[in-house]
């Protein structure tokens, strides 16, 4: 089983390292077809991709933030992520169609 971390943001990578998260593969883009059943995927992914991951039997952990509008659209540091309450939350998503 592989733990994937999907991000293009250096601050998120540093945040994960500070937390001691065991990451097997860090990628900036994820092809859901490369994820195996039992894998864990961490990131901030669109809901339709999360549904595909869940359908494949993966666990999805969303990097959730309480981000104020003033912080949107800029690169966040690991300290910023901590200040905005960064946390991992498990989600199970299923497509209705």
mmCIF file as gemmi writes it, N, C-alpha and C atoms, coordinates in Angstrom:
data_model
loop_
_atom_site.group_PDB
_atom_site.id
_atom_site.type_symbol
_atom_site.label_atom_id
_atom_site.label_alt_id
_atom_site.label_comp_id
_atom_site.label_asym_id
_atom_site.label_entity_id
_atom_site.label_seq_id
_atom_site.pdbx_PDB_ins_code
_atom_site.Cartn_x
_atom_site.Cartn_y
_atom_site.Cartn_z
_atom_site.occupancy
_atom_site.B_iso_or_equiv
_atom_site.pdbx_formal_charge
_atom_site.auth_seq_id
_atom_site.auth_asym_id
_atom_site.pdbx_PDB_model_num
ATOM 1 N N . UNK Axp A 1 ? 0.838 -1.182 0 1 0 ? 1 A 1
ATOM 2 C CA . UNK Axp A 1 ? 0 0 0 1 0 ? 1 A 1
ATOM 3 C C . UNK Axp A 1 ? 0.885 1.248 0 1 0 ? 1 A 1
ATOM 4 N N . UNK Axp A 2 ? 0.476 2.209 -0.789 1 0 ? 2 A 1
ATOM 5 C CA . UNK Axp A 2 ? 1.245 3.428 -1.001 1 0 ? 2 A 1
ATOM 6 C C . UNK Axp A 2 ? 0.483 4.623 -0.446 1 0 ? 2 A 1
ATOM 7 N N . UNK Axp A 3 ? 1.214 5.547 0.179 1 0 ? 3 A 1
ATOM 8 C CA . UNK Axp A 3 ? 0.633 6.818 0.579 1 0 ? 3 A 1
ATOM 9 C C . UNK Axp A 3 ? 1.12 7.881 -0.387 1 0 ? 3 A 1
ATOM 10 N N . UNK Axp A 4 ? 0.172 8.504 -1.066 1 0 ? 4 A 1
ATOM 11 C CA . UNK Axp A 4 ? 0.437 9.533 -2.052 1 0 ? 4 A 1
ATOM 12 C C . UNK Axp A 4 ? 0.17 10.903 -1.427 1 0 ? 4 A 1
ATOM 13 N N . UNK Axp A 5 ? 0.994 11.886 -1.765 1 0 ? 5 A 1
ATOM 14 C CA . UNK Axp A 5 ? 0.72 13.272 -1.374 1 0 ? 5 A 1
ATOM 15 C C . UNK Axp A 5 ? 0.698 14.088 -2.652 1 0 ? 5 A 1
ATOM 16 N N . UNK Axp A 6 ? -0.467 14.65 -2.962 1 0 ? 6 A 1
ATOM 17 C CA . UNK Axp A 6 ? -0.663 15.368 -4.217 1 0 ? 6 A 1
ATOM 18 C C . UNK Axp A 6 ? -0.685 16.863 -3.91 1 0 ? 6 A 1
ATOM 19 N N . UNK Axp A 7 ? 0.396 17.538 -4.263 1 0 ? 7 A 1
ATOM 20 C CA . UNK Axp A 7 ? 0.466 18.991 -4.082 1 0 ? 7 A 1
ATOM 21 C C . UNK Axp A 7 ? 1.595 19.556 -4.916 1 0 ? 7 A 1
ATOM 22 N N . UNK Axp A 8 ? 1.427 20.786 -5.319 1 0 ? 8 A 1
ATOM 23 C CA . UNK Axp A 8 ? 2.496 21.515 -6.001 1 0 ? 8 A 1
ATOM 24 C C . UNK Axp A 8 ? 3.041 22.616 -5.104 1 0 ? 8 A 1
ATOM 25 N N . UNK Axp A 9 ? 2.601 22.639 -3.85 1 0 ? 9 A 1
ATOM 26 C CA . UNK Axp A 9 ? 2.94 23.719 -2.937 1 0 ? 9 A 1
ATOM 27 C C . UNK Axp A 9 ? 4.032 23.322 -1.94 1 0 ? 9 A 1
ATOM 28 N N . UNK Axp A 10 ? 5.168 24.002 -1.965 1 0 ? 10 A 1
ATOM 29 C CA . UNK Axp A 10 ? 6.258 23.7 -1.029 1 0 ? 10 A 1
ATOM 30 C C . UNK Axp A 10 ? 5.834 23.831 0.438 1 0 ? 10 A 1
ATOM 31 N N . UNK Axp A 11 ? 4.969 24.777 0.743 1 0 ? 11 A 1
ATOM 32 C CA . UNK Axp A 11 ? 4.501 24.943 2.12 1 0 ? 11 A 1
ATOM 33 C C . UNK Axp A 11 ? 3.758 23.727 2.62 1 0 ? 11 A 1
ATOM 34 N N . UNK Axp A 12 ? 2.978 23.09 1.756 1 0 ? 12 A 1
ATOM 35 C CA . UNK Axp A 12 ? 2.251 21.885 2.141 1 0 ? 12 A 1
ATOM 36 C C . UNK Axp A 12 ? 3.216 20.723 2.362 1 0 ? 12 A 1
ATOM 37 N N . UNK Axp A 13 ? 4.241 20.63 1.537 1 0 ? 13 A 1
ATOM 38 C CA . UNK Axp A 13 ? 5.241 19.574 1.702 1 0 ? 13 A 1
ATOM 39 C C . UNK Axp A 13 ? 5.955 19.745 3.047 1 0 ? 13 A 1
ATOM 40 N N . UNK Axp A 14 ? 6.327 20.987 3.362 1 0 ? 14 A 1
ATOM 41 C CA . UNK Axp A 14 ? 6.991 21.242 4.643 1 0 ? 14 A 1
ATOM 42 C C . UNK Axp A 14 ? 6.048 20.957 5.817 1 0 ? 14 A 1
ATOM 43 N N . UNK Axp A 15 ? 4.777 21.336 5.685 1 0 ? 15 A 1
ATOM 44 C CA . UNK Axp A 15 ? 3.786 21.077 6.731 1 0 ? 15 A 1
ATOM 45 C C . UNK Axp A 15 ? 3.692 19.57 7.007 1 0 ? 15 A 1
ATOM 46 N N . UNK Axp A 16 ? 3.633 18.774 5.946 1 0 ? 16 A 1
ATOM 47 C CA . UNK Axp A 16 ? 3.544 17.321 6.097 1 0 ? 16 A 1
ATOM 48 C C . UNK Axp A 16 ? 4.792 16.768 6.779 1 0 ? 16 A 1
ATOM 49 N N . UNK Axp A 17 ? 5.954 17.288 6.413 1 0 ? 17 A 1
ATOM 50 C CA . UNK Axp A 17 ? 7.21 16.836 7.025 1 0 ? 17 A 1
ATOM 51 C C . UNK Axp A 17 ? 7.237 17.176 8.511 1 0 ? 17 A 1
ATOM 52 N N . UNK Axp A 18 ? 6.774 18.36 8.867 1 0 ? 18 A 1
ATOM 53 C CA . UNK Axp A 18 ? 6.716 18.752 10.277 1 0 ? 18 A 1
ATOM 54 C C . UNK Axp A 18 ? 5.823 17.822 11.089 1 0 ? 18 A 1
ATOM 55 N N . UNK Axp A 19 ? 4.806 17.306 10.447 1 0 ? 19 A 1
ATOM 56 C CA . UNK Axp A 19 ? 3.86 16.408 11.115 1 0 ? 19 A 1
ATOM 57 C C . UNK Axp A 19 ? 4.356 14.964 11.143 1 0 ? 19 A 1
ATOM 58 N N . UNK Axp A 20 ? 5.449 14.711 10.457 1 0 ? 20 A 1
ATOM 59 C CA . UNK Axp A 20 ? 5.988 13.362 10.408 1 0 ? 20 A 1
ATOM 60 C C . UNK Axp A 20 ? 5.157 12.409 9.566 1 0 ? 20 A 1
ATOM 61 N N . UNK Axp A 21 ? 4.414 12.957 8.6 1 0 ? 21 A 1
ATOM 62 C CA . UNK Axp A 21 ? 3.602 12.096 7.733 1 0 ? 21 A 1
ATOM 63 C C . UNK Axp A 21 ? 4.51 11.215 6.881 1 0 ? 21 A 1
ATOM 64 N N . UNK Axp A 22 ? 4.197 9.961 6.823 1 0 ? 22 A 1
ATOM 65 C CA . UNK Axp A 22 ? 4.96 9.011 6.018 1 0 ? 22 A 1
ATOM 66 C C . UNK Axp A 22 ? 4.399 9.026 4.597 1 0 ? 22 A 1
ATOM 67 N N . UNK Axp A 23 ? 5.12 9.661 3.703 1 0 ? 23 A 1
ATOM 68 C CA . UNK Axp A 23 ? 4.698 9.809 2.305 1 0 ? 23 A 1
ATOM 69 C C . UNK Axp A 23 ? 5.587 8.915 1.445 1 0 ? 23 A 1
ATOM 70 N N . UNK Axp A 24 ? 4.964 8.05 0.658 1 0 ? 24 A 1
ATOM 71 C CA . UNK Axp A 24 ? 5.727 7.193 -0.258 1 0 ? 24 A 1
ATOM 72 C C . UNK Axp A 24 ? 5.967 7.872 -1.601 1 0 ? 24 A 1
ATOM 73 N N . UNK Axp A 25 ? 4.931 8.587 -2.071 1 0 ? 25 A 1
ATOM 74 C CA . UNK Axp A 25 ? 5.049 9.237 -3.389 1 0 ? 25 A 1
ATOM 75 C C . UNK Axp A 25 ? 4.468 10.636 -3.318 1 0 ? 25 A 1
ATOM 76 N N . UNK Axp A 26 ? 5.306 11.624 -3.612 1 0 ? 26 A 1
ATOM 77 C CA . UNK Axp A 26 ? 4.846 13.002 -3.725 1 0 ? 26 A 1
ATOM 78 C C . UNK Axp A 26 ? 4.733 13.316 -5.209 1 0 ? 26 A 1
ATOM 79 N N . UNK Axp A 27 ? 3.539 13.742 -5.632 1 0 ? 27 A 1
ATOM 80 C CA . UNK Axp A 27 ? 3.31 14.088 -7.035 1 0 ? 27 A 1
ATOM 81 C C . UNK Axp A 27 ? 2.577 15.421 -7.104 1 0 ? 27 A 1
ATOM 82 N N . UNK Axp A 28 ? 2.759 16.121 -8.208 1 0 ? 28 A 1
ATOM 83 C CA . UNK Axp A 28 ? 2.038 17.377 -8.406 1 0 ? 28 A 1
ATOM 84 C C . UNK Axp A 28 ? 0.741 17.174 -9.178 1 0 ? 28 A 1
ATOM 85 N N . UNK Axp A 29 ? 0.615 16.019 -9.799 1 0 ? 29 A 1
ATOM 86 C CA . UNK Axp A 29 ? -0.596 15.661 -10.545 1 0 ? 29 A 1
ATOM 87 C C . UNK Axp A 29 ? -0.811 14.163 -10.353 1 0 ? 29 A 1
ATOM 88 N N . UNK Axp A 30 ? -2.05 13.762 -10.145 1 0 ? 30 A 1
ATOM 89 C CA . UNK Axp A 30 ? -2.339 12.354 -9.895 1 0 ? 30 A 1
ATOM 90 C C . UNK Axp A 30 ? -3.241 11.785 -10.976 1 0 ? 30 A 1
ATOM 91 N N . UNK Axp A 31 ? -2.828 10.683 -11.545 1 0 ? 31 A 1
ATOM 92 C CA . UNK Axp A 31 ? -3.684 9.903 -12.431 1 0 ? 31 A 1
ATOM 93 C C . UNK Axp A 31 ? -4.357 8.858 -11.549 1 0 ? 31 A 1
ATOM 94 N N . UNK Axp A 32 ? -5.663 8.969 -11.337 1 0 ? 32 A 1
ATOM 95 C CA . UNK Axp A 32 ? -6.344 8.023 -10.439 1 0 ? 32 A 1
ATOM 96 C C . UNK Axp A 32 ? -6.153 6.556 -10.817 1 0 ? 32 A 1
ATOM 97 N N . UNK Axp A 33 ? -5.883 6.293 -12.084 1 0 ? 33 A 1
ATOM 98 C CA . UNK Axp A 33 ? -5.688 4.913 -12.524 1 0 ? 33 A 1
ATOM 99 C C . UNK Axp A 33 ? -4.396 4.303 -11.995 1 0 ? 33 A 1
ATOM 100 N N . UNK Axp A 34 ? -3.489 5.119 -11.459 1 0 ? 34 A 1
ATOM 101 C CA . UNK Axp A 34 ? -2.244 4.598 -10.902 1 0 ? 34 A 1
ATOM 102 C C . UNK Axp A 34 ? -2.375 4.241 -9.416 1 0 ? 34 A 1
ATOM 103 N N . UNK Axp A 35 ? -3.518 4.549 -8.834 1 0 ? 35 A 1
ATOM 104 C CA . UNK Axp A 35 ? -3.758 4.291 -7.412 1 0 ? 35 A 1
ATOM 105 C C . UNK Axp A 35 ? -4.365 2.902 -7.252 1 0 ? 35 A 1
ATOM 106 N N . UNK Axp A 36 ? -3.824 2.142 -6.313 1 0 ? 36 A 1
ATOM 107 C CA . UNK Axp A 36 ? -4.28 0.773 -6.08 1 0 ? 36 A 1
ATOM 108 C C . UNK Axp A 36 ? -5.237 0.714 -4.887 1 0 ? 36 A 1
ATOM 109 N N . UNK Axp A 37 ? -6.068 -0.318 -4.834 1 0 ? 37 A 1
ATOM 110 C CA . UNK Axp A 37 ? -6.917 -0.513 -3.659 1 0 ? 37 A 1
ATOM 111 C C . UNK Axp A 37 ? -6.059 -0.562 -2.397 1 0 ? 37 A 1
ATOM 112 N N . UNK Axp A 38 ? -6.519 0.142 -1.361 1 0 ? 38 A 1
ATOM 113 C CA . UNK Axp A 38 ? -5.779 0.184 -0.107 1 0 ? 38 A 1
ATOM 114 C C . UNK Axp A 38 ? -4.782 1.321 -0.007 1 0 ? 38 A 1
ATOM 115 N N . UNK Axp A 39 ? -4.497 1.998 -1.133 1 0 ? 39 A 1
ATOM 116 C CA . UNK Axp A 39 ? -3.614 3.163 -1.105 1 0 ? 39 A 1
ATOM 117 C C . UNK Axp A 39 ? -4.311 4.313 -0.371 1 0 ? 39 A 1
ATOM 118 N N . UNK Axp A 40 ? -3.505 5.229 0.139 1 0 ? 40 A 1
ATOM 119 C CA . UNK Axp A 40 ? -4.015 6.457 0.751 1 0 ? 40 A 1
ATOM 120 C C . UNK Axp A 40 ? -3.556 7.626 -0.091 1 0 ? 40 A 1
ATOM 121 N N . UNK Axp A 41 ? -4.48 8.539 -0.379 1 0 ? 41 A 1
ATOM 122 C CA . UNK Axp A 41 ? -4.167 9.737 -1.149 1 0 ? 41 A 1
ATOM 123 C C . UNK Axp A 41 ? -4.484 10.945 -0.281 1 0 ? 41 A 1
ATOM 124 N N . UNK Axp A 42 ? -3.486 11.82 -0.122 1 0 ? 42 A 1
ATOM 125 C CA . UNK Axp A 42 ? -3.622 13.047 0.651 1 0 ? 42 A 1
ATOM 126 C C . UNK Axp A 42 ? -3.531 14.217 -0.311 1 0 ? 42 A 1
ATOM 127 N N . UNK Axp A 43 ? -4.424 15.188 -0.179 1 0 ? 43 A 1
ATOM 128 C CA . UNK Axp A 43 ? -4.34 16.381 -1.021 1 0 ? 43 A 1
ATOM 129 C C . UNK Axp A 43 ? -5.59 17.217 -0.93 1 0 ? 43 A 1
ATOM 130 N N . UNK Axp A 44 ? -5.706 18.113 -1.894 1 0 ? 44 A 1
ATOM 131 C CA . UNK Axp A 44 ? -6.894 18.938 -2.064 1 0 ? 44 A 1
ATOM 132 C C . UNK Axp A 44 ? -7.331 18.712 -3.508 1 0 ? 44 A 1
ATOM 133 N N . UNK Axp A 45 ? -8.149 17.691 -3.696 1 0 ? 45 A 1
ATOM 134 C CA . UNK Axp A 45 ? -8.506 17.253 -5.043 1 0 ? 45 A 1
ATOM 135 C C . UNK Axp A 45 ? -9.96 17.566 -5.373 1 0 ? 45 A 1
ATOM 136 N N . UNK Axp A 46 ? -10.27 17.711 -6.657 1 0 ? 46 A 1
ATOM 137 C CA . UNK Axp A 46 ? -11.658 17.909 -7.07 1 0 ? 46 A 1
ATOM 138 C C . UNK Axp A 46 ? -12.506 16.688 -6.712 1 0 ? 46 A 1
ATOM 139 N N . UNK Axp A 47 ? -13.764 16.944 -6.405 1 0 ? 47 A 1
ATOM 140 C CA . UNK Axp A 47 ? -14.649 15.894 -5.906 1 0 ? 47 A 1
ATOM 141 C C . UNK Axp A 47 ? -14.8 14.735 -6.903 1 0 ? 47 A 1
ATOM 142 N N . UNK Axp A 48 ? -14.804 15.011 -8.205 1 0 ? 48 A 1
ATOM 143 C CA . UNK Axp A 48 ? -14.966 13.923 -9.167 1 0 ? 48 A 1
ATOM 144 C C . UNK Axp A 48 ? -13.761 12.981 -9.154 1 0 ? 48 A 1
ATOM 145 N N . UNK Axp A 49 ? -12.561 13.523 -8.889 1 0 ? 49 A 1
ATOM 146 C CA . UNK Axp A 49 ? -11.386 12.655 -8.778 1 0 ? 49 A 1
ATOM 147 C C . UNK Axp A 49 ? -11.412 11.862 -7.481 1 0 ? 49 A 1
ATOM 148 N N . UNK Axp A 50 ? -11.88 12.482 -6.419 1 0 ? 50 A 1
ATOM 149 C CA . UNK Axp A 50 ? -12 11.769 -5.141 1 0 ? 50 A 1
ATOM 150 C C . UNK Axp A 50 ? -12.98 10.606 -5.292 1 0 ? 50 A 1
ATOM 151 N N . UNK Axp A 51 ? -14.062 10.813 -6.001 1 0 ? 51 A 1
ATOM 152 C CA . UNK Axp A 51 ? -15.022 9.731 -6.235 1 0 ? 51 A 1
ATOM 153 C C . UNK Axp A 51 ? -14.359 8.57 -6.978 1 0 ? 51 A 1
ATOM 154 N N . UNK Axp A 52 ? -13.531 8.88 -7.967 1 0 ? 52 A 1
ATOM 155 C CA . UNK Axp A 52 ? -12.823 7.818 -8.698 1 0 ? 52 A 1
ATOM 156 C C . UNK Axp A 52 ? -11.865 7.071 -7.791 1 0 ? 52 A 1
ATOM 157 N N . UNK Axp A 53 ? -11.158 7.807 -6.914 1 0 ? 53 A 1
ATOM 158 C CA . UNK Axp A 53 ? -10.246 7.159 -5.979 1 0 ? 53 A 1
ATOM 159 C C . UNK Axp A 53 ? -10.996 6.225 -5.042 1 0 ? 53 A 1
ATOM 160 N N . UNK Axp A 54 ? -12.118 6.698 -4.515 1 0 ? 54 A 1
ATOM 161 C CA . UNK Axp A 54 ? -12.909 5.88 -3.601 1 0 ? 54 A 1
ATOM 162 C C . UNK Axp A 54 ? -13.451 4.645 -4.315 1 0 ? 54 A 1
ATOM 163 N N . UNK Axp A 55 ? -13.871 4.814 -5.56 1 0 ? 55 A 1
ATOM 164 C CA . UNK Axp A 55 ? -14.371 3.688 -6.344 1 0 ? 55 A 1
ATOM 165 C C . UNK Axp A 55 ? -13.28 2.639 -6.543 1 0 ? 55 A 1
ATOM 166 N N . UNK Axp A 56 ? -12.029 3.072 -6.59 1 0 ? 56 A 1
ATOM 167 C CA . UNK Axp A 56 ? -10.897 2.159 -6.76 1 0 ? 56 A 1
ATOM 168 C C . UNK Axp A 56 ? -10.468 1.511 -5.448 1 0 ? 56 A 1
ATOM 169 N N . UNK Axp A 57 ? -11.096 1.93 -4.326 1 0 ? 57 A 1
ATOM 170 C CA . UNK Axp A 57 ? -10.755 1.324 -3.041 1 0 ? 57 A 1
ATOM 171 C C . UNK Axp A 57 ? -9.659 2.044 -2.286 1 0 ? 57 A 1
ATOM 172 N N . UNK Axp A 58 ? -9.378 3.282 -2.659 1 0 ? 58 A 1
ATOM 173 C CA . UNK Axp A 58 ? -8.376 4.079 -1.957 1 0 ? 58 A 1
ATOM 174 C C . UNK Axp A 58 ? -9.017 4.846 -0.809 1 0 ? 58 A 1
ATOM 175 N N . UNK Axp A 59 ? -8.19 5.274 0.129 1 0 ? 59 A 1
ATOM 176 C CA . UNK Axp A 59 ? -8.609 6.148 1.221 1 0 ? 59 A 1
ATOM 177 C C . UNK Axp A 59 ? -8.192 7.56 0.833 1 0 ? 59 A 1
ATOM 178 N N . UNK Axp A 60 ? -9.113 8.523 0.97 1 0 ? 60 A 1
ATOM 179 C CA . UNK Axp A 60 ? -8.793 9.906 0.642 1 0 ? 60 A 1
ATOM 180 C C . UNK Axp A 60 ? -8.78 10.747 1.907 1 0 ? 60 A 1
ATOM 181 N N . UNK Axp A 61 ? -7.659 11.428 2.137 1 0 ? 61 A 1
ATOM 182 C CA . UNK Axp A 61 ? -7.513 12.361 3.251 1 0 ? 61 A 1
ATOM 183 C C . UNK Axp A 61 ? -7.362 13.762 2.682 1 0 ? 61 A 1
ATOM 184 N N . UNK Axp A 62 ? -8.336 14.593 2.962 1 0 ? 62 A 1
ATOM 185 C CA . UNK Axp A 62 ? -8.354 15.959 2.444 1 0 ? 62 A 1
ATOM 186 C C . UNK Axp A 62 ? -7.571 16.882 3.355 1 0 ? 62 A 1
ATOM 187 N N . UNK Axp A 63 ? -6.697 17.684 2.787 1 0 ? 63 A 1
ATOM 188 C CA . UNK Axp A 63 ? -5.967 18.701 3.536 1 0 ? 63 A 1
ATOM 189 C C . UNK Axp A 63 ? -6.893 19.904 3.666 1 0 ? 63 A 1
ATOM 190 N N . UNK Axp A 64 ? -7.602 19.954 4.781 1 0 ? 64 A 1
ATOM 191 C CA . UNK Axp A 64 ? -8.599 21.003 5.014 1 0 ? 64 A 1
ATOM 192 C C . UNK Axp A 64 ? -7.961 22.203 5.692 1 0 ? 64 A 1
ATOM 193 N N . UNK Axp A 65 ? -8.437 23.384 5.308 1 0 ? 65 A 1
ATOM 194 C CA . UNK Axp A 65 ? -7.961 24.655 5.867 1 0 ? 65 A 1
ATOM 195 C C . UNK Axp A 65 ? -9.156 25.552 6.136 1 0 ? 65 A 1
ATOM 196 N N . UNK Axp A 66 ? -9.036 26.399 7.138 1 0 ? 66 A 1
ATOM 197 C CA . UNK Axp A 66 ? -10.02 27.452 7.379 1 0 ? 66 A 1
ATOM 198 C C . UNK Axp A 66 ? -9.402 28.735 6.828 1 0 ? 66 A 1
ATOM 199 N N . UNK Axp A 67 ? -9.478 28.881 5.529 1 0 ? 67 A 1
ATOM 200 C CA . UNK Axp A 67 ? -8.755 29.922 4.812 1 0 ? 67 A 1
ATOM 201 C C . UNK Axp A 67 ? -9.614 31.175 4.649 1 0 ? 67 A 1
ATOM 202 N N . UNK Axp A 68 ? -9.144 32.308 5.177 1 0 ? 68 A 1
ATOM 203 C CA . UNK Axp A 68 ? -9.895 33.556 4.966 1 0 ? 68 A 1
ATOM 204 C C . UNK Axp A 68 ? -9.735 34.023 3.518 1 0 ? 68 A 1
ATOM 205 N N . UNK Axp A 69 ? -10.681 34.807 3.072 1 0 ? 69 A 1
ATOM 206 C CA . UNK Axp A 69 ? -10.626 35.272 1.682 1 0 ? 69 A 1
ATOM 207 C C . UNK Axp A 69 ? -9.356 36.072 1.403 1 0 ? 69 A 1
ATOM 208 N N . UNK Axp A 70 ? -8.816 36.737 2.396 1 0 ? 70 A 1
ATOM 209 C CA . UNK Axp A 70 ? -7.596 37.53 2.199 1 0 ? 70 A 1
ATOM 210 C C . UNK Axp A 70 ? -6.37 36.673 1.909 1 0 ? 70 A 1
ATOM 211 N N . UNK Axp A 71 ? -6.433 35.378 2.229 1 0 ? 71 A 1
ATOM 212 C CA . UNK Axp A 71 ? -5.287 34.487 2.007 1 0 ? 71 A 1
ATOM 213 C C . UNK Axp A 71 ? -5.416 33.689 0.718 1 0 ? 71 A 1
ATOM 214 N N . UNK Axp A 72 ? -6.531 33.803 0.047 1 0 ? 72 A 1
ATOM 215 C CA . UNK Axp A 72 ? -6.736 33.021 -1.174 1 0 ? 72 A 1
ATOM 216 C C . UNK Axp A 72 ? -5.898 33.585 -2.325 1 0 ? 72 A 1
ATOM 217 N N . UNK Axp A 73 ? -5.438 32.676 -3.164 1 0 ? 73 A 1
ATOM 218 C CA . UNK Axp A 73 ? -4.713 33.074 -4.361 1 0 ? 73 A 1
ATOM 219 C C . UNK Axp A 73 ? -3.248 33.392 -4.141 1 0 ? 73 A 1
ATOM 220 N N . UNK Axp A 74 ? -2.732 33.069 -2.977 1 0 ? 74 A 1
ATOM 221 C CA . UNK Axp A 74 ? -1.302 33.287 -2.743 1 0 ? 74 A 1
ATOM 222 C C . UNK Axp A 74 ? -0.682 32.008 -2.207 1 0 ? 74 A 1
ATOM 223 N N . UNK Axp A 75 ? 0.613 31.908 -2.38 1 0 ? 75 A 1
ATOM 224 C CA . UNK Axp A 75 ? 1.34 30.727 -1.893 1 0 ? 75 A 1
ATOM 225 C C . UNK Axp A 75 ? 1.391 30.768 -0.367 1 0 ? 75 A 1
ATOM 226 N N . UNK Axp A 76 ? 1.064 29.65 0.275 1 0 ? 76 A 1
ATOM 227 C CA . UNK Axp A 76 ? 1.044 29.567 1.733 1 0 ? 76 A 1
ATOM 228 C C . UNK Axp A 76 ? 2.256 28.801 2.243 1 0 ? 76 A 1
ATOM 229 N N . UNK Axp A 77 ? 2.824 29.278 3.31 1 0 ? 77 A 1
ATOM 230 C CA . UNK Axp A 77 ? 3.946 28.592 3.954 1 0 ? 77 A 1
ATOM 231 C C . UNK Axp A 77 ? 3.396 27.546 4.921 1 0 ? 77 A 1
ATOM 232 N N . UNK Axp A 78 ? 4.278 26.719 5.444 1 0 ? 78 A 1
ATOM 233 C CA . UNK Axp A 78 ? 3.877 25.746 6.458 1 0 ? 78 A 1
ATOM 234 C C . UNK Axp A 78 ? 3.32 26.46 7.686 1 0 ? 78 A 1
ATOM 235 N N . UNK Axp A 79 ? 3.913 27.591 8.043 1 0 ? 79 A 1
ATOM 236 C CA . UNK Axp A 79 ? 3.398 28.377 9.169 1 0 ? 79 A 1
ATOM 237 C C . UNK Axp A 79 ? 1.994 28.898 8.887 1 0 ? 79 A 1
ATOM 238 N N . UNK Axp A 80 ? 1.754 29.341 7.641 1 0 ? 80 A 1
ATOM 239 C CA . UNK Axp A 80 ? 0.408 29.783 7.259 1 0 ? 80 A 1
ATOM 240 C C . UNK Axp A 80 ? -0.585 28.64 7.41 1 0 ? 80 A 1
ATOM 241 N N . UNK Axp A 81 ? -0.2 27.449 6.923 1 0 ? 81 A 1
ATOM 242 C CA . UNK Axp A 81 ? -1.098 26.3 7.015 1 0 ? 81 A 1
ATOM 243 C C . UNK Axp A 81 ? -1.463 26.015 8.471 1 0 ? 81 A 1
ATOM 244 N N . UNK Axp A 82 ? -0.483 26.064 9.335 1 0 ? 82 A 1
ATOM 245 C CA . UNK Axp A 82 ? -0.751 25.844 10.757 1 0 ? 82 A 1
ATOM 246 C C . UNK Axp A 82 ? -1.688 26.918 11.297 1 0 ? 82 A 1
ATOM 247 N N . UNK Axp A 83 ? -1.462 28.179 10.928 1 0 ? 83 A 1
ATOM 248 C CA . UNK Axp A 83 ? -2.293 29.28 11.405 1 0 ? 83 A 1
ATOM 249 C C . UNK Axp A 83 ? -3.737 29.142 10.926 1 0 ? 83 A 1
ATOM 250 N N . UNK Axp A 84 ? -3.929 28.544 9.759 1 0 ? 84 A 1
ATOM 251 C CA . UNK Axp A 84 ? -5.275 28.377 9.202 1 0 ? 84 A 1
ATOM 252 C C . UNK Axp A 84 ? -5.885 27.016 9.53 1 0 ? 84 A 1
ATOM 253 N N . UNK Axp A 85 ? -5.317 26.355 10.538 1 0 ? 85 A 1
ATOM 254 C CA . UNK Axp A 85 ? -5.92 25.127 11.056 1 0 ? 85 A 1
ATOM 255 C C . UNK Axp A 85 ? -5.814 23.929 10.14 1 0 ? 85 A 1
ATOM 256 N N . UNK Axp A 86 ? -4.723 23.807 9.402 1 0 ? 86 A 1
ATOM 257 C CA . UNK Axp A 86 ? -4.559 22.67 8.485 1 0 ? 86 A 1
ATOM 258 C C . UNK Axp A 86 ? -4.709 21.355 9.241 1 0 ? 86 A 1
ATOM 259 N N . UNK Axp A 87 ? -5.46 20.448 8.637 1 0 ? 87 A 1
ATOM 260 C CA . UNK Axp A 87 ? -5.712 19.141 9.221 1 0 ? 87 A 1
ATOM 261 C C . UNK Axp A 87 ? -6.11 18.174 8.11 1 0 ? 87 A 1
ATOM 262 N N . UNK Axp A 88 ? -5.95 16.886 8.392 1 0 ? 88 A 1
ATOM 263 C CA . UNK Axp A 88 ? -6.365 15.872 7.423 1 0 ? 88 A 1
ATOM 264 C C . UNK Axp A 88 ? -7.721 15.319 7.852 1 0 ? 88 A 1
ATOM 265 N N . UNK Axp A 89 ? -8.638 15.271 6.895 1 0 ? 89 A 1
ATOM 266 C CA . UNK Axp A 89 ? -9.976 14.745 7.128 1 0 ? 89 A 1
ATOM 267 C C . UNK Axp A 89 ? -10.289 13.682 6.082 1 0 ? 89 A 1
ATOM 268 N N . UNK Axp A 90 ? -10.751 12.533 6.541 1 0 ? 90 A 1
ATOM 269 C CA . UNK Axp A 90 ? -11.097 11.447 5.628 1 0 ? 90 A 1
ATOM 270 C C . UNK Axp A 90 ? -12.479 11.73 5.006 1 0 ? 90 A 1
ATOM 271 N N . UNK Axp A 91 ? -12.574 11.492 3.698 1 0 ? 91 A 1
ATOM 272 C CA . UNK Axp A 91 ? -13.845 11.646 2.994 1 0 ? 91 A 1
ATOM 273 C C . UNK Axp A 91 ? -14.074 10.417 2.121 1 0 ? 91 A 1
ATOM 274 N N . UNK Axp A 92 ? -15.307 10 2.059 1 0 ? 92 A 1
ATOM 275 C CA . UNK Axp A 92 ? -15.739 8.955 1.133 1 0 ? 92 A 1
ATOM 276 C C . UNK Axp A 92 ? -16.73 9.614 0.188 1 0 ? 92 A 1
ATOM 277 N N . UNK Axp A 93 ? -16.428 9.573 -1.101 1 0 ? 93 A 1
ATOM 278 C CA . UNK Axp A 93 ? -17.258 10.247 -2.097 1 0 ? 93 A 1
ATOM 279 C C . UNK Axp A 93 ? -17.747 9.207 -3.085 1 0 ? 93 A 1
ATOM 280 N N . UNK Axp A 94 ? -19.026 9.314 -3.4 1 0 ? 94 A 1
ATOM 281 C CA . UNK Axp A 94 ? -19.636 8.404 -4.366 1 0 ? 94 A 1
ATOM 282 C C . UNK Axp A 94 ? -20.403 9.222 -5.392 1 0 ? 94 A 1
ATOM 283 N N . UNK Axp A 95 ? -20.215 8.905 -6.645 1 0 ? 95 A 1
ATOM 284 C CA . UNK Axp A 95 ? -20.931 9.589 -7.709 1 0 ? 95 A 1
ATOM 285 C C . UNK Axp A 95 ? -22.372 9.113 -7.769 1 0 ? 95 A 1
ATOM 286 N N . UNK Axp A 96 ? -23.307 10.03 -7.952 1 0 ? 96 A 1
ATOM 287 C CA . UNK Axp A 96 ? -24.725 9.68 -8.036 1 0 ? 96 A 1
ATOM 288 C C . UNK Axp A 96 ? -25.113 9.208 -9.43 1 0 ? 96 A 1
ATOM 289 N N . UNK Axp A 97 ? -24.225 9.382 -10.393 1 0 ? 97 A 1
ATOM 290 C CA . UNK Axp A 97 ? -24.559 8.951 -11.76 1 0 ? 97 A 1
ATOM 291 C C . UNK Axp A 97 ? -23.548 7.968 -12.283 1 0 ? 97 A 1
